[in-house]
Amino acid sequence: MKNSNAMFIFYALKFRQDLRNLRSLNFIAFYSNVITINYMKIDVDIDKFSGGYKVTFPLSEFSDLSDFKMSIAIIKVFSADMELEPELEIDDIKEIVEKTKELDQDRFIVEIYEDGIEVDI
């Protein structure tokens, strides 16, 4: 089952127009449910009943502007599977990261379901 999830995510990443900017990336690899994209490690949990996603972003992965852009692209890919079009900007992600740091957490989770998108800190 893990391989089919990885293949699904691979094809979602490969064919989404939202990721046409990612064609130049050197490295895309899959490790179980952990995806490494341009050296950004995230954890993806797929709810097999609802088909929703929980994408965990560790704060340690945010070091420069390209990481914030990458997180937006990742969220848009999974949102497109639910036919959602989030209007995220870099300032939104920066605000989430700052709030997460204020609460002394090391990660935040973006939950993507057909009903919408929520951020858990």
C-alpha positions as CSV (number, residue, x, y, z in Angstrom):
1,M,0.0,0.0,0.0
2,K,2.8,2.4,0.8
3,N,4.2,2.0,-2.8
4,S,0.8,2.8,-4.4
5,N,0.6,6.0,-2.2
6,A,4.1,7.0,-3.2
7,M,3.2,6.4,-6.9
8,F,0.0,8.4,-6.6
9,I,1.9,11.3,-5.1
10,F,4.6,11.0,-7.7
11,Y,2.1,11.3,-10.6
12,A,0.3,14.1,-8.8
13,L,3.6,16.0,-8.6
14,K,4.6,15.1,-12.1
15,F,1.4,16.3,-13.9
16,R,0.2,19.3,-11.9
17,Q,0.7,22.5,-13.7
18,D,1.2,24.2,-10.4
19,L,4.6,22.5,-10.3
20,R,5.9,23.4,-13.7
21,N,8.5,25.6,-11.9
22,L,9.8,22.5,-10.2
23,R,10.9,20.8,-13.4
24,S,14.4,22.1,-12.8
25,L,14.8,20.4,-9.4
26,N,17.7,18.0,-9.2
27,F,16.2,15.6,-6.7
28,I,12.8,14.1,-6.1
29,A,12.8,10.9,-4.0
30,F,10.2,9.0,-2.0
31,Y,10.8,7.3,1.3
32,S,7.7,5.6,2.6
33,N,5.4,8.5,3.3
34,V,8.2,11.0,3.5
35,I,8.9,13.1,0.4
36,T,12.1,14.9,-0.2
37,I,11.7,17.7,-2.8
38,N,14.8,19.9,-3.3
39,Y,16.0,18.8,0.1
40,M,12.8,19.8,1.9
41,K,11.6,16.9,4.0
42,I,7.9,16.7,4.8
43,D,5.7,14.0,6.1
44,V,2.4,13.2,4.3
45,D,-0.4,11.2,5.9
46,I,-3.2,10.1,3.6
47,D,-6.5,9.5,5.2
48,K,-7.7,6.3,3.4
49,F,-11.3,6.9,4.4
50,S,-11.8,10.6,3.4
51,G,-8.9,10.8,1.0
52,G,-7.6,13.9,2.7
53,Y,-4.0,14.8,3.4
54,K,-2.1,15.9,6.5
55,V,1.2,17.5,5.4
56,T,3.7,18.1,8.2
57,F,6.3,20.8,7.7
58,P,9.2,20.8,10.2
59,L,10.4,24.3,11.0
60,S,14.0,23.1,10.5
61,E,13.2,23.0,6.8
62,F,12.6,26.8,6.5
63,S,15.9,28.6,6.0
64,D,15.4,30.9,3.0
65,L,12.8,32.3,0.7
66,S,12.8,29.3,-1.7
67,D,11.6,27.1,1.2
68,F,8.6,29.2,1.7
69,K,7.8,29.1,-2.0
70,M,8.3,25.4,-2.0
71,S,5.8,24.9,0.8
72,I,3.2,26.9,-1.0
73,A,3.8,24.8,-4.2
74,I,3.4,21.5,-2.1
75,I,0.2,22.7,-0.5
76,K,-1.2,23.7,-3.9
77,V,-0.5,20.3,-5.4
78,F,-2.3,18.4,-2.6
79,S,-5.1,21.0,-2.7
80,A,-5.6,20.6,-6.4
81,D,-6.4,16.9,-5.8
82,M,-9.4,18.2,-3.7
83,E,-10.2,20.8,-6.4
84,L,-9.3,23.6,-4.0
85,E,-7.3,26.6,-5.0
86,P,-5.7,28.2,-1.9
87,E,-4.6,31.8,-2.2
88,L,-1.4,31.5,-0.2
89,E,1.4,34.0,-0.3
90,I,4.9,33.9,1.2
91,D,3.8,36.3,4.0
92,D,1.0,33.7,5.0
93,I,3.6,31.0,5.4
94,K,6.0,33.3,7.3
95,E,3.2,34.2,9.7
96,I,2.5,30.5,10.3
97,V,6.2,29.8,10.9
98,E,6.4,32.7,13.3
99,K,3.3,31.6,15.2
100,T,4.7,28.1,15.4
101,K,7.9,29.4,16.9
102,E,6.0,31.5,19.4
103,L,4.2,28.4,20.6
104,D,7.6,26.6,21.0
105,Q,6.6,23.9,18.4
106,D,8.9,22.3,15.9
107,R,6.4,21.7,13.1
108,F,3.1,22.7,11.7
109,I,0.5,20.5,9.9
110,V,-1.6,21.5,7.0
111,E,-4.8,19.4,6.8
112,I,-6.3,19.3,3.3
113,Y,-9.8,17.8,2.9
114,E,-12.6,18.4,0.4
115,D,-14.2,20.8,3.0
116,G,-11.1,23.1,3.0
117,I,-7.7,23.6,4.4
118,E,-6.7,24.0,8.1
119,V,-3.4,24.6,9.8
120,D,-2.6,22.9,13.0
121,I,0.3,24.1,15.2
